[in-house]
């Protein structure tokens, strides 16, 4: 896998991490360019460049001070850490900052990963966790370093070494999740793991395995989808609605049937709502046209939930889009007394805010029920119907869709963390930094829609 072309190597590693759901818009990779003082680095991910579609030509080159000398784009948020690590430890030739889900969950709980599997255990022996100062020093010396709630660092002898550490660490965390908290567990001795790696050194099949995981740079699927549905009234809005449905399905955010997306049309007196259909197969022609009194004008037969969305759009003139989900974690957590701590950067604000609720299980069709639900929503961005689902409202379709995906992602992470222990809040200064650096809803929408029909697999398969 590691060859003479370090650009191709880095792009490939990025795509492998993306296929395994271990890198998002906050992540990055870097390496020292051999026989130079320059650093090759992935650009800050956005709509322009995403981890799944990155190519060697899109990488940036900067000098040791962080000044770009080749390429177009912005540097990643935390590149200064990499540069400081390279100055501190000459043996560190590459860095990866990623978001392996199980490993992050263990870090949020403060759970020490036990050495349970043969090659993977090596990633956990010198694993450290740093929430504040001392991050550079830790990355320069440790096997891997957690920033709890933010991500995981791995620095090594080359970019392949960093990938292997992240991959092994996620597998190790998944193995620990199976038996977390059990007393009397046996573990693998460090001397045995070290012996195994000496015996394994230079094994060419290992490189070939990681190379086989690269699906190649995938073009964003929305561009082709939009081009294939480019005709008819409101074609752009309909295509975006349909693809938002497919992204919600691809991310496992909902059941994907009898859920709906609505979008106000120019002029404010009409709107579109998706028909009752599998979200994973939604197409622009599945959008129903109605007025704000819920009268059916055109398109397929509208769902019964039209009454609620019509009234919502009639009363909340600031709202352009509504996403209604039957969210697994969202519905369960709405009934739970669990207290949510701001422990994870993804969806932290939409998930930890007070959740207004209609407190009976209902389809939200009757006039008095709609009134109570809308009163609960007020001027906010979210309302829950107990045991039924959640409605996310926003001034853009991208924002409503991303809120729906990220609230469910936050709750799923909280649930996963509890398999290891108790979620611990990020320090307040770190939380403020997260808010200040958060990518836009539009960039997140392009990131999530890139998952539609893309190959995905976790390190361990859990």
N, C-alpha and C positions, 0 to 999 in steps of 0.2 A: 504493500500500500504506500509506504513512504518511499518516494523516488526522488528524482532530480528536480522535479517541478513542485516547489513548495506551494505555489499558488493553487495548483490542482489539488494537492494534498489537503490544504486548509478548507477549500470549498467542499471537498468530499466529506471531511469530518463534520462540517457544519450541517450538511444534508443528512448524514447518518444520525446526528443528534436530533434533528427535526423529525425524522421518521419515527424516532422513539419517544417523541413528546418531551424531550429534555432541554429544549431551548426555545425561548420566546423573544419578544421585542427587547427585553432587558439584557439578553445574553450577548456574548461576543467571544471571539477567539483571536489570539495573536501569536506570533512567533518571531524570533530573531532571524533575519535573513542571513544565511551563512556567508562568512567572510565579508561582513559589512557591519556598520553601526546602525543599520536601519531595521525597522520593525514592520512586518506585514500584519494587517489587522482587518477584520470584518468591519464594514461601516455600521453605524447605528441603524438598526433595522427599522423599517417604516414601509409604507406602501410602495416606495420605490425599489427597495431591496428587502426580500424576506428570506428567512433561513432555508425554506424548502427549494427556492428557485435560484439561490445564489450561484454565480459562476466565478471562475478565477479572475475574469476581467473586471469584476465589480469590487475587488478587494482594494484596500488603501495601503499606501506605504507612508510611514512617518519616520522622523528622526527620533533620537533619544529624548528630545524635549517635548515630543508630541506634536510637532509641526508637520502637516501633510506635505509630502514632496511628490506624490504621484497618486492619481485617482480623484474621483469626484464623490462627495458625500460628507457626512459628519462623522466624527470619531465617536465610538461608543462611550456610554456614560462613565464607566469606571476604568478606562484605559490607563489612567494615572497609576493605578495599582500595579498593573503589569509592568509598566516602565520602571517603577520603583523596585519591583521584584528582580528585574533583569540587572539593575545596578547593584543590588544587594547580594545576589547569588548567581555567579556566572554559569553554574550548572543548570540553571533554569533556562531552557531554550524556547519554551512555549507555555502559554497559559490558556485555560478555558474557563469561562464563567457561564454556568448553565443553571437549569431549573429541574433537576431530577425529582419527581414528585415524592416518592417514598423516602428518599434521603432527606429531602426538605422537611417532611413531616416528622421524622425522627429528631431532626435538629430543633424544630419548634418545640417539641416536647422535652428536649434535653435528654433524650434517650441515647445511651452509649451503645453503638452497634457491636454485637458480639461476633467473634470470628466463627462462622458457621459453615462456610463453604471453601473449597480448596483455593482456586486462584483469586476469588473475589475478596477473601479475608485480608489480603495484603493491603487493600485500599482503606481498611478501617483501623489498622494498628496505630497509625500516627495521625489519625483524624482529629482536627481541632474545630472549635466553634468560637467565633468572634463577632460580637454585636457592635462594638465601638472601636476604640483605638487599638492598634496592634495588628491590623489586618495584613499589612505588607509583610511584617516580620513572620506572621503565621504562614502565609502563602509561600514565603521563601524557604521555609524549613519543613512544613508538614506534607504528608501524602496528599491530603485534601483539606479544605477549610470551608466550614459553613458560615454564611451570614444568615442567621435564622430568619425565616420569613422572606428573604430576598433572593438567595441563590447559593450555589456551591462553586468553589474555586478548585481547580486542579492544575498544577504546574509540573512540568516534567522535562525530559531530555529532548522531546520533539512533540509535534502536534498529535501524533499517533499515541504517544505515552499519555498525554492529557485525556484523549478520548477513552483509552482503555481504563484509566482511573475512574472517570465519570460513569462509564458503563458498568464496571465492576461494583462501584459504590452503590449504584441504584439496585443492582441485583442483590447485593448483600443486605440492603435495607428491606427489600421485599422478603428475603428469607427471614429476617428478624421479625417482620410484621406477622409472620405465620405463628410464631411462638413467643411474641413479646410479653415480658412480664412473668414467664414461667420460671419457677425455681428449679434448681438442679440441672440446668442445661449444661452439657459438655461443650467445650470450644476447642478450636484447632490451635495447637501450640505455634508460637511465632517461628521457632526454629524449623518446624515442618513446612510452614508456608515458604520460608526463605529457601529451603532446600528445593522445594517444588519449582520455584522460579529459576533457580540456577539450572535445574534440569531442563526447563522449558525454554530457556533463552535462545532466541534466534529461530524459533519454530515458525516456518514460513506459512503454515496453514492458518496461523492466528491472524496474520496480515491479510490473507486471502478472505477470511471470514468477514472481517470488518469491511473490506472492499465490496463484498457481495451485498452488504446492507445498504449501499448507496443506490437510490433509485435514479440518480442523475438529476440535473436541474429541471424541476418541473415548472412549466409555464402556469401562471395563475389561471385557474379554471373559469373565473368569472368573465374574463375577456372573451373567450370562445362562446360561453353561454350567452352573453349579452349580444354578440354578433349574430348568433343563431335566432335571436328573438328581437330583432331590431325594428320590426314594423308594427303599426297599429297605434291607437291612442294610448298615451302614457306608457309607452313601451319601456322607457328607462326606469320608471318607478316600479312597474310590475316585475321587471327582471330583478331589480334589487330586492323586492319583497320576497320573490321566490327563492333567490339565492340566500337570503337571510334565513329562510326556513331550512334550507339544506345545510347551512352552517350550524344552526342549532341542533339539527339531527346528527351531524358529523361529530359534534362535541359532546354528545350524550346528555344534552341539557334537558331533554323532555321525552315524553312517551312518543310523540310525533304523530298523534291523531287526535282530532277534535280540539286542537290548539290553533291559534289564529294570529295573524299579523294584520294590522290595519294601517292605512296611510291616508292622510288628508290630501285632497287634490287642490290645485290652484283655484282660487275663488272662494274656498272655505265652505262651500255648501254641499260638496259631494266627497265621498271617500271610497277607497278600495279595501276589501277584506278578503283574505284567502279562504277558499272553500274548505270543507272538511275532507282532507286528503292527507296521505302519508307525507310528512314534511320532507322526507328524503327524496321524494319524487315531484315536489311542487314545481310548477311551471308558470310562466306569466299568464297563460290562458286560464289558469285556475283562480284568477282574481275576480271577485264580484264587485260590480259598481252599484253603489247605493247613495241616497241622499242622507242628510243628517237627521231625518225622521225614520231612518232604516227602511225606506221604500226601495225595493229592488228595481234597478234600472236596466242593467245589462250584465252579461257574463253568466257563469254557472249559478246554481241556486245557492244563496248565502246561508251561512250557519245561523242557528238560533242565538248565538252570542252577539249577533249584529246589534241587538237592542242596546246592550251595555256600551259597546264601542261607539255607536252612533251618539248616544247621550253624552258620553265622555268627551268626544270631539266637539260636540255642540257647546258644552259648558266650559271646556278648557281650551280656549282659543290659542293658547301658547303651545299646545301639543300638536305635533305633526305626525307622530307615529306611536303605535301601541303594539307591544308584543305580549301575547297571552300564552303562558306555559303551564304545563302540568309537570312541574319540576319535582324530581324524586326527593332530593335533600331539602329543597325549599318547603315542600309540604310537610315533611316529617319534622323539620326544625321549627316550623311555625307552631307546632303542638308541643314542643319540648320546652322544659324549663332551663335548658342549657344556656349559660351566659357566653356570649361570643366576645372573645378578646381580639383586638387588632393584631393578629399574629402573622398574617400573610398578606403580601402586597397586592395580590390579584383580587380585585373586587372588594377591597377592604372598606371603602366608604359606603357602597351600596349595600353591603352585607351587614355591617355593624350598626347602621342607623335603625331607629325604631321602626318596626314593621306594622303599619296600619292594617287593620283586618276587618272583614265582615265575619262575624264570629259564629256563623252557622254554615253547615255544608249545603250549598245551593248552586243552581246553574246560573244564577244572576240574570234571570229573565223578567220576573215580576217587577212592576214599577217601584213598589216600596223597597224591594231588595236592592234594586239598582241605586235608589236614592241613598240608602244607608251605606252602600259600598263607595259611592262617589263622595259622600261626606267623609268617610274614613280616609280616602285618598287625599282630599283637600287640594293643596297646591303642590304636593310632593311628587316624587318620581316613581313610586311603587305602592301597590296595594295588594293584599292577599285575601283570597276567598278560602276560608278554612276547609281543608280537606279536598279542595277543588284545584286551585291553581293560583298563579301570580300574574299580575299585569304590570308591565314596565312602560312608562310613558316618557317621551322626550321630544325635544324640538328637532331631532333628526332620527331617521331609521337606524343609522349606525349606532347612535348612543343607546337607543332602546334595546337593540340586539346585543350590544356588548354588555350592557348592565345585566341582561338576562343570563348570558353565558358566564359572566364573571361572578355574579352572586352565587350561582350554583357551584362554580369552581371553588369559591371560598368555603362554602359549607361542606363540600366534598373533602377539601383539605382538612377542615376542622375535624370531621369525622375520622379521617385517616390518622390524624395526629393522636386522637384519643385511643387508638390501638396501641400506641407507644407510651402514652402518659397524658399529662395535662397541658393544653395549649398555653403558651406563655406569650404575653403581649410584646410587640416590638417596643424598644425605648422610644419615648416621645420625640426626641430629636431625629431619630432615624425615620419615624413615621412621617414627619414633616418633610424630610428629604425625599421620601417616596412620592408624596403628593406633588412636590415641586418638579419632579423628574418624569412623572407619569406620561407615557405617550398619549396621543389624541385618540378619541373614539374612532375616528376614521382610520387611523393606522391599525388599531386593534381589529376593526372590522375586516380589513384586507388580510390581516394575519389569520383570523379565524376562518374566513371564507376560503383561504388557501388550503384548508384541511379537507374540503369537499372532494370526495373520491380519491384522496391521496392515501398511499399505503401507510399504515401505522402499526407499531408494535412496541410493547414495553420491554425493558431489558430482561425481565424474568417471566413476563406473560401474565402477571396478575392484573 
